[in-house]
Amino acid sequence: MRPDTEKVRNWVDDAERVVVLTGAGISTDSGIPDFRGPQGVWTKNPMAEKLSNIHHYMADAEVRKAAWKARMDHTAWNAKPNPGHLALAALEQRGKLHALITQNIDELHQLAGNSPQKVLEVHGTMRKVVCMSCSALAPMQEALDRVRAGEEDPSCRGCGGILKSATISFGQALVPEVIEAAMHAAQAADLLLAIGSSLQVYPIAGAVPLARAAGARIVILNAEPTPFDDIADAVFRDPISAVLPGLLGA
């Protein structure tokens, strides 16, 4: 065991309000590729980033058709929570977890056992669809069943509007209430764990220096260097599902 592991475990034991920020890196061991890493979705397929742009999506039916096919084939539908997700669920069961801010859209935290009330989904969820005209929400699988049945670009059954996954695409505004809640949580933390995030996407990356300024200890677990490694109290490059359970005493 690394000396840092025992030190962080003691910090978790002593903490009253642990806040966790997760990015795509926590889900890679569940078989869901990240975006910016060497094997990332956008690294290997630049077209995938275009499918995530709201302007292209709304203006071009061909982009929407490609996006629906990509959704249908997404690895997340068969993904299961890994030991990293389960360790965070166990942290909540211990009464230590104040908030779980996630940049992920896969809902693996909830599937692992974290309560929806604790999870702040900065970028929404891929498990629902939203109508871009009337804002109606519906389960994603219902829309995917329509695609499988031959509808290449299914529309809203209520108003005929364009349907999209209930995620925040590039060019869409984040939900102000979610961001505000995330920043309040960061300021209240006495220990912040940033897990599997490049910490390059704002405003949510700003939660790390905000927590530090408020007096929290900072622990970063990420395969690649981040802009905030120099202000962290401990940094781990190990595979998340291998190291996180030990850090949290799970």
Beta strands, then each sheet from edge to edge (+ up, - down):
strand 1: 18-22
strand 2: 97-102
strand 3: 119-121
strand 4: 124-131
strand 5: 137-139
strand 6: 163-167
strand 7: 191-195
strand 8: 217-221
strand 9: 234-236
sheet 1: 3+ 2+ 1+ 7+ 8+ 9+
sheet 2: 5+ 4- 6+
end
